[in-house]
C-alpha cells in the first residue's frame, strides 16, 4: 500500500499512520497479518496467500481526521 500527500487536522504536521492488514476468514475470526507505520509512502507485508484482505487505519500522528490524496494497492 502506498499513501501520498497525507495530512491530518491535528496541531502538528502529518508524521505517520499505523496500518493493519487483515485476512477475512469465513466463520472464523479475521486474521491479523501485522501492522506497519507508514510515513506517507510505501508499506509492504510481503507475499500473502490468496484470499480477501482489508486494511485498518489503527492510528496516526495527531488530530481526529487523517487524509491521503492518493492510495495505491499493489499485489
C-alpha positions in Angstrom: 0.0 0.0 0.0 1.3 3.4 -0.9 -0.1 6.7 0.5 0.7 10.1 -0.9 0.0 13.8 0.0 -1.0 12.9 3.6 -2.4 15.3 6.2 -4.3 15.4 9.5 -6.5 18.0 11.1 -4.2 17.9 14.2 -2.0 20.7 15.5 1.1 19.1 14.1 2.0 18.1 10.5 1.5 14.5 9.4 4.2 12.2 10.5 2.9 8.6 10.3 -0.2 6.4 10.0 -0.3 2.9 11.5 -1.9 0.4 9.2 -3.1 -3.1 9.9 -3.6 -5.8 7.2 -6.4 -8.3 7.9 -7.3 -11.5 6.1 -11.1 -12.2 6.0 -11.9 -15.8 7.1 -15.4 -17.0 6.8 -16.9 -18.5 10.0 -13.6 -17.7 11.9 -12.2 -14.5 13.4 -10.3 -12.5 10.8 -6.5 -13.0 10.9 -4.3 -10.0 11.8 -1.4 -10.1 9.3 0.5 -7.3 11.2 0.9 -3.6 11.5 3.2 -1.2 9.6 3.9 2.5 10.3 3.5 4.4 7.0 5.3 7.7 6.7 3.2 8.8 3.6 5.0 6.3 1.4 5.1 2.6 0.8 4.2 -0.2 3.3 4.6 -3.9 2.4 3.5 -7.1 4.1 5.3 -9.5 1.8 3.8 -12.3 -0.1 0.3 -13.3 1.2 -1.8 -16.4 0.4 -4.8 -16.0 -1.8 -7.9 -14.6 -0.1 -9.8 -11.5 0.8 -7.9 -8.8 2.6 -8.6 -5.4 4.1 -6.7 -2.6 5.8 -7.5 -0.9 9.1 -6.2 2.6 9.9 -5.1 2.0 13.5 -3.8 5.4 14.4 -2.0 8.5 13.2 0.1 11.4 14.3 -2.5 13.7 15.8 -6.0 15.0 15.3 -9.3 13.3 14.6 -9.1 13.0 10.8 -6.4 11.8 8.5 -6.5 12.0 4.7 -4.3 10.9 1.8 -4.9 12.4 -1.6 -3.9 9.1 -3.3 -3.9 5.5 -2.1 -2.5 2.7 -4.3 -2.8 -1.0 -3.5 -0.5 -3.3 -5.3 -0.4 -7.1 -5.2 
